[in-house]
């Protein structure tokens, strides 16, 4: 295999990996943007803890 062909294949592979990584980051950012957040910026889940802390265990 010629040296030029080897360099060309490595370059194409590098570009494809970079495009794939950018696509994954874009999908991740889109999912995070759709996730509900509370006023402090943390992700919230349905049925999560409320403002009231859990009752202490009897001693």
ABEGO torsion letter per residue (X at the ends): XBAAAAAAAAAAAAAAAAAAAAAAAAAAAAAAAABBBBAAGBBBBBGBBBABBBBBBBX
